[in-house]
Every structure is written in structure tokens, then in C-alpha cells.
């Protein structure tokens, strides 16, 4: 990451999943939001690869 010319970070700060008091509806919305983010990131990686560039998906930077 230190030598990469570009780093794109994707965050969703609206998730309630870690909140044990979240309603069933909120948890369902969180699942949809996570799937949407995953699809978006995948499309970005496919577009980058199509341009002949390298890419890497890191799920949790706290373990990096």
C-alpha cells in the first residue's frame, strides 16, 4: 500500500449489525448494504483489470 500510486478505501459507517439492539429490519438492510458494497468493489476491480492495471481487495485492514 505504501508504494501504490492510488489507494481507494470503501467504508460504510451506517451498519447496525454489531449493535445487538438492532431490529430485524435494520439487520436486513445491513445485509443488503454489505452486498451492494461488495458488488461495487468487485465491479471496480474488474474495470481496473480490464485496463491492464493491478488491484487487490483487502477485507479487513486491521489484520494487515
C-alpha positions as CSV (number, residue, x, y, z in Angstrom):
1,X,0.0,0.0,0.0
2,X,2.9,2.3,0.7
3,X,4.1,2.1,-2.9
4,X,0.7,2.1,-4.6
5,X,0.1,5.2,-6.7
6,X,-3.6,5.1,-5.7
7,X,-5.4,3.6,-2.7
8,X,-9.2,3.5,-2.6
9,X,-10.8,2.8,0.8
10,X,-14.5,1.9,1.0
11,X,-16.4,2.4,4.3
12,X,-20.0,2.0,5.4
13,X,-20.4,3.8,8.7
14,X,-24.2,3.2,8.8
15,X,-24.1,-0.5,9.7
16,X,-26.1,-1.7,12.7
17,X,-25.0,-5.3,12.6
18,X,-22.6,-5.0,15.5
19,X,-25.4,-3.4,17.6
20,X,-27.2,-6.3,19.4
21,X,-30.2,-4.0,19.9
22,X,-30.7,-3.5,16.1
23,X,-34.1,-4.6,14.8
24,X,-34.6,-7.4,12.3
25,X,-35.3,-4.8,9.6
26,X,-32.1,-2.9,10.4
27,X,-30.1,-6.2,10.1
28,X,-31.7,-7.0,6.8
29,X,-30.9,-3.5,5.5
30,X,-27.3,-4.0,6.7
31,X,-27.0,-7.3,4.7
32,X,-28.2,-5.5,1.6
33,X,-25.8,-2.7,2.1
34,X,-22.9,-5.1,2.5
35,X,-23.8,-7.0,-0.7
36,X,-24.1,-3.7,-2.6
37,X,-20.7,-2.6,-1.4
38,X,-19.2,-5.9,-2.3
39,X,-20.7,-5.8,-5.8
40,X,-19.5,-2.2,-6.2
41,X,-15.9,-3.1,-5.2
42,X,-16.0,-6.2,-7.5
43,X,-17.0,-4.0,-10.4
44,X,-14.2,-1.5,-9.7
45,X,-11.7,-4.4,-9.6
46,X,-13.0,-5.8,-12.9
47,X,-12.7,-2.3,-14.5
48,X,-9.2,-1.9,-13.2
49,X,-8.2,-5.3,-14.5
50,X,-9.8,-4.6,-17.9
51,X,-7.4,-1.5,-18.1
52,X,-4.4,-3.8,-17.5
53,X,-3.8,-2.5,-14.0
54,X,-3.3,-4.4,-10.8
55,X,-5.7,-4.5,-7.9
56,X,-6.2,-6.1,-4.5
57,X,-9.2,-6.5,-2.3
58,X,-8.4,-6.4,1.4
59,X,-11.4,-7.2,3.5
60,X,-10.2,-6.0,6.9
61,X,-7.3,-3.6,7.1
62,X,-6.9,-4.1,10.9
63,X,-5.4,-7.5,10.1
64,X,-3.0,-6.2,7.5
